[in-house]
Amino acid sequence: MPEENKPAGKGGTANPLAKELYTKAGNLFEDNKFDEAIELYSQAINLDPDYSSAYFNRALSYAITNKYDLAERDIEQVMKKEPDSHDAPYIMGIIYESQKDYQGAKEWFNKALEKNPTYAPAKTKLAQVNEKLGISTKSEAAMAQQGAPGINVGVAKASPQTQQTGTVIEEGQIKQVDVRHFTSTFRDIVGMDKEKEFIYQNVTLAIKKPELLKSYGKKIGVGVLFYGPPGCGKTNFIRAVSGETGSGVILANINQIVDMYAGNTEKNMHAIFENARKNAPCLLFFDEVDALGTKRDSESGGGGGSGMRMAVNQFLQELDGIEKNPEGIFVVGATNQPWDMDPALKRSGRFGKSIYLRPPNLKERKGAFIYQTRNMPVGSVAFGRLARATIGFSHADIQEICDDAALRVAAEEDRTGRKRKLKTKDFLVEIRKHGNSLDEWYGMIKKDIISKTEVEVVDGKRTERVKEGKLTPEEKQRYKQFVGDVKWNSNSFVKFLKKIIRLISLYLF
């Protein structure tokens, strides 16, 4: 990595004033004052244009503040000045991953490993992006040993089973669909034993052993609906089912299916299902399915006009086709607002089965921190305290906190040249910065759930009128646990209580 007192390319010592500015910027970075740190790093670079450490740390500051284009520019400067650096391509990979460009991130992590094949952080990140891409690092390593180009944990030509062809769209019509394979299993999901058992019985067995279920007279269903707050594991369960069953996954992107021209949406829907049939066994996953299968009644807005109603009708036809011949295909929908879905989608034989994926409890949050840090250099960490400090947080929140804590310590190592393990304090700092995404979400969604009394004054007379939420009595019963959680977590006293628990855990013990 770049040394803090050596400007790359010159072989000498950095300008003393530039080094002083660099040190002050590091202190500001440590205090989360990133904009001020960027200003001082920029001043140091103006004084010494070859000060690669200043470029490197300014890039980190830009990345943390989501200024990715500027971060990339600075890392390019580091790579020009230090062509043998393995840290620079590694940070470039982090930048690409933050922008959800997992293929680009993979290429950069491979470049870091080309510079230093033993670089553990790059190996860990490569495994993570391969998981997101649905590629098994183990299979890539095996192919590399057989003579495929690249290093044994790097880029290799994927086997036909895992080859990433990508989705091809021409003139608004889907011509080719990306089929992914994941290596996760239920062991990679912390806790949630009841939910795992439900999914095992209703999804995994239907894909792996349909004949077993038939021998007991069990009709093989078409699909299941995952519902619950955002970030609580819906996509992770899809990956786990793929790994458990060896089936491919088609991630049906609603934005790619819906097209402005008449007829294209229906054709795209049919193409998605046709590709699932060709790649059986296959999981067909519709995230935010309520955006496509929204209610078609006039009161709810009609689902966006006749075009969207036609899309819903096509969706229903495709589901009915699979119901008649479900072998090897299972359709999974996910939504944060199941009451917005068209009732026809939720009948038996379509998304008749549903499972509520709730936020993690205390034990599960502790387990999530342990799991997310399993490949990190962790010292003495009070995982129980972290779990209490994140009461009400989602699995996705905890994953982001762990990633940010690791990046923070990596940046510190770059500035000081001293390696150390992550401590409790590193995670607490990120928790304070992060905030709780679910608190805001519960507050937003409660208007759909909770009835409220409105007061009207007409001709001087005060009258009260109860305004019901969106849910029908049947939906209130069907989503009883979900509704209860929304009411509980949007209650002002409960929000105050959670805030107190977080404050005590963050600042006392």
N, C-alpha and C positions, 0 to 999 in steps of 0.2 A: 504494500500500500504506500501511498505517498508519505514521505517523512515530513513532519511539520516544520523542520528547519532547513529543508533542502528544496530549492526550486528545480524541478525536473528539467533536464536539457542543458543546464549550465554547469552542473557539477560543483557549484559553490554554495555559499550560505545565503539565505534569503535576506532581502533588505531588512535591517533591524526595525524600522518603523512598520514595514509590512508585517513582520512577525508579531509585533506588539498589537497591531490591529487584529491579526488572526487570533491571538489569544483572547482579546476582549470579545471578539465575535463568538468564540467558543463558549465563553461564560454566558452570553446572551442566548445562545442556542440551548444551553443547559437549562436556562430559565424559561424556555418556550417562547422567547421573544424573537421569532424567526425573521420577521421583516427587518428588525434592527440589526440582526446578525448578518442578513444579506447585504445591508448597506455597508457594514464594516468589511465583510469579505470582498465586496466590490472595490472598496478603497484600497485594500491590500493588493488586489490584482492590478489596479491602476499603477501602483507604485512598483510592482514586480510582476509583469505579464507572464512570467514563467513559473509562478508560484502554484504548482499543481495541487497542493493540499488545499489552498484557498478555493480553487475551482471545484475540487471534490466536495468540500463541505458546503459550499454554496449550492451545489447541485442537490445535496441532501435537504437543505433548507427549502429549495424550490419544490422538491418532490413532496415534502411534508405539507406544503401550502398549496399543493395541487397545480403548480405551475410547471407542468411536465415538459413542455417544449423548451423552456429555459433550462430545466434540469438536464435534458438530453444534450443541449448545446454545450453545457459545462463539462459533462462527462466525455464528450467527444474531444474537448480540449485536453483533458487528462490523458486520454488514450493516445493522442498525438504526442504528448510530451513524455509519456511513460508507456511505450508500446508493449512492455512486458508485464504491466500491471494486471493482476487477476481481479482486484477489487473493482476496477472501473467497469468492466463488462458485467460484473455481478450486480452492481448498482443499476446499470442500464436495464438489466433483467427485472429488477424490482420495479423500476419506473414503468416498464411495459406491462408487468403483471398488475400494477395498480390501475392501469387503464383497460384491464380485461383483455389485453392482447396476449393470450397465453402462448400462442405459437411463436410470436416475437420474443417473449420472455424466455421461452425454452432455448431459442437459438443463442441468446446472450449468456444464459447460464452454461451452455455448452462451451461457448468461447472462453468463459472464465475457467472452466475445467481443462481446456486445452492449454491454458497458461499455467495452471496448477492442478494436476489431476487429483491431489489429495485435499483440495479445498472443500471442507465439510459443509459450510453454509450453502455453497452452490449445489452440492449434491442433494442437500435437503430440499432446496427450492425446486430443483429439477424434478425430483420425485413428486412434489406437490403440483406443479403445473402439468406433469404427465397425467396425474390423477384427474385433473380438471379437463384435460384433453381426452381422457379415456384410453390412455396408452400405458401399457405395462412396462415399467422400467426393466423388469426382469427379462421380459421377452426381447427387449431392445439389446440388453447386454449379451444375451445368448447369440443374437444375430451378429453383433459386432465381433464376437469371438470367432464366428464362422467366416469373417472376412468382409463384413459390411463396412462401408466407410464410416469414419468417426471413432470416438473413443467408446469404451464399453458402457458408459453411462450417458452417452450423448445421442446425437441424431443418428438414426438408422432407419433403413427402409422398413416400414411396418408390414406385418403379415397381412394377407387378404382379410383376416378376421378383424383386425384392428386398424386397417388403413383409413386415414382421414381424407375422404374425398371432398368434403365440403358440400354445402348446399348451393345449387346452381339455379339462378332465377333469370329468365329471359322474358323481357316484355311483360313483366308482372306475373309470369307463370313459373311455378316451381318445376324444374326439369330433373333435378337430382337432389337427393336428401342425404345429409350427413348422418351416418349410423355410428354410434360410439359404443365402446366397451369399457366398463369400469372394473377396477380391481378391489374396491372397497367391499367390506362385509358388515354384518351386524355388529361385529366386535369393534368397528370404528365409530359406532354410535354410542355415546355415553348414556347409561341408564335406559329409561323408557322401555322397560321390559314388557309391560302390558301392550304397548304399541307394537313392539317387535313381534310379539306372539300373534297379534291380530293380522299384521302384514304377512307373517309366515303362513298363516292358515288361508288367508284370502287372496294372496298374490303369489308368493313363492311356490307353494304347492301346485297352484293352478298352472304355473309355467313349467315346473320341473317334472311333476308327476300327475298329469291329468288323468291317466288311466287308473291310478290309485283312487282318486276322488270319484271317478265314474263307477268303480267297483262297489262303492258305498252308496251309489245312487245320487251322488252330489252333482247338480248341474253346474257346469263351469261358467262362471260369470264373465261379463265383458270387462268390467273395470271397477275402480274404487276411487273415491274422492278423498284427498288429503285437505284438511282445512285447519286454520288456526292463524295466530299472529305471524307477521313476517319474521324470517330469520330463525325459525324454530325447528328446522330439520326436514322440510318437505323434499327438497332436492337431494339431501344426503341420503334419505331413505331410497330414492330412486337409484342412486349409485350403488347402494348396498344390495338392493335386489338384483341389479345387473351382475354384481360380483358373485352373489350367492348362486345365481341360476346360470351364469354364463351367457345371458341373453344380451342382444344389442339394445341400444336406447336411441330413439329418435326424439330429440327435444324440439317439439313443435312450437315454433315461434309465431305467436299470433300476428305480429307485425308483418311477417313474411307471407302469411296465409291470406290476410285481408288485403284486397286490391281495389283501387278506385273504379276500375272498368268492369262493366256488367259481365258476369259469368266467370271471371278469373278466380274469384274467391272460392266458388264451388269446385272449380277444376283443381285449385291448389289443395283444397281439403281432400279431394279424391286421391291426388298424387301422394299425399302424406300417408294415407291408409294403404295405398297400393305398395308403397315402399316397405311398409311394415310387414305386409304379407310376403313380399319377396325375401325379407331378411328374418323371417321367423326362426327361432323364438325371438320375440322383440317386444320391448316395452315402448309404448307410445305415450309420451308425457306432455300434457298440455298445462303449462304453468299459467296462472292467472286466467283460468278457464272461464271465469265469470265475464271477462272482457269479450269473449266470443259467444258464449252461451248465455247472454243476458236475457232477462225476462222479455217476452214479446208482447206483453199486455200493454194497453194504452196508458195506464196509470204510471207505469215506470218509464215511460218515454219511448216504448215500442222497440227498444234495442237498437236505435240508430237508423231507423228507416227500413224500407223494403229490402235493400241490399243486405243488411245485417240479418233480417228475418230469413232471407234465402240461405245465408251462411249457416244459421242455426238449423234450418231444415235439412241442409246437406249433411251437417254434423250428425243429426239424428239418423239419417239414412245410413251413413257409414257405420255408426254404432250398431244399428239393427243388422247390417250385413255381417258384422263380426259376431253378433250374438248367435246367428244361425250357424256360423262356422268359426268358433273361437280358438281353434287349435294353434297354440304357439304365439298368440297375440293377446296382450293385455293393455288396456287403456287406463291411464292414471291422470286424473285432473287435480290441480292444486289451486286453492283460492284462499284469500284472506276474508272474503265476504260471501259465504255460501248462500245467504238469503237472496243475493242478487241473481243467482242462476235461474234459468228457465226450469220450471217444475218438470217438464218433459225429460230433461236430462237426468233428473234425480230418481226416476222411477226404477223399480227392480229390473235388472237386466242391463242397465246402462251404468249410471253412477249410483246404483242403489245402495251399495256399501260405502260407508264413510268412516273416517277415523280422525279424531281431533288430536292434533299435534300441538301440545301445550308448551309454554315456556318452561325452562329447566327449574327444578326446585333446588334447595340448598345443596343437597348431596350431589346432584347432577352438575351444578355449577362448579363445585370443587373438582369433580371428576373431569369436567371439560377443561379446566385450567391445567390439570395434570396431563391430559391427553394432548392438548395443543402445544405443550412445552416439552413433549417427550424427546424431540430431536434438538432441543436448545441446551446450551451450557448453563444449567440452572444450579444455583447454590442453595442456601437456606431460604426457602420461600414458605410463608405462612398461607398455604392454599385455602385453609378454612376462613382466614380473614378476607382473602380476595373474594371468596364465595359470598360472604356476608355483605361486602362492599358493592357487590353487583346484584343485589336483590332486585328482581324484576327485569334483569337483562336477558337477552336472547343468546342462543348458541353463536349466532353470527357476531354479536357484540363482543363476546368473549374471545372469539378467534381474532378479531381485528385488534383487540387490546393486546393480545399476546404478540401478534406480528409487529405492532408499533413499538412494544417494549423491546423486542429483539433488535429492531432497526435503531432504536435510541442507543442501546449499548454498543452496537457495531459502530455507530458514528463516534461515540466516545472513544472507542479503541483507536479509531483512525486519528483522532485529534491528539491523543496522549501517547499512543504506541503501546499502551498497557492492556493486556487481555484480562478480563474478569468475568465472573459468572453473574447471571441475572439474580437480582435480589427482590425482596418483597416491594421495596420502595419503587423500583422501576415500573412495576405493574400498577401500583397505586397512583403514580404520576399520570399514567395513561388513562386510568379509570376516571380521574378528575377531569381530564381533557375531553373524554369521550362523551359523557352524558348518557342518558338512557333513551334509546329510540322507541321503546315500547310504551313508555309513559305518554309520549306525544301521540302515538298511534291509538292508544286506548281512549284518550281524550277526543280524538277526531271521530272515532267510530261509535262512541256512545250515543250520538244522536240517532243512529239507525236502530239502536237497541232499546233505549230507555224511553218510556212514555213520560211526558212532562205536562204540567198544568200551565196554561197560558191565560193571562188576565186581560180582558177586553173591557173598555168603558164605552158604552153606546148610550147616547142621550142622558149622560150623567149617571147611568146605572152600571155598576161593576159586575161583570159576569166572568165565570171561570170555565175554561174549556180544556178538556184533556186531549192532547195531541199524541196519538199513538205512534210508536216506532214502525219501522218497515215490516217487522216480522209478523207473520200470521200465528195464531195459537199453535198450529202444528209445528211451525218452524221453531217457536220458542221451546217446545218440548224436545224436538229433534236435536237442537243445538244447546241444550240446557246447560251443559258444563261450560261451553264457550260463552254463552250469554252471562252466566254467573261470574266468570272471570272478568269480562268486560265491566260489569257493574261494580265488582269488587275493586278492580284496579283504577277505575275512574272516580271512585269515591274520594272526596277531599280529605277525610281523616286518614284513609289508608295511604294516600299519596304523602301526607305529612309524616306518617309513621315510617314509611319506607325511606323517606329523606333522612329522618333521624338515625335509622339503622345504618345507612350509608355513611353519614357524617361520623358517627362513632367508630365505624370500621376503618374509615379512611384516615382519621386523625388521632385516634386513641389506641385502639387495639383490635 
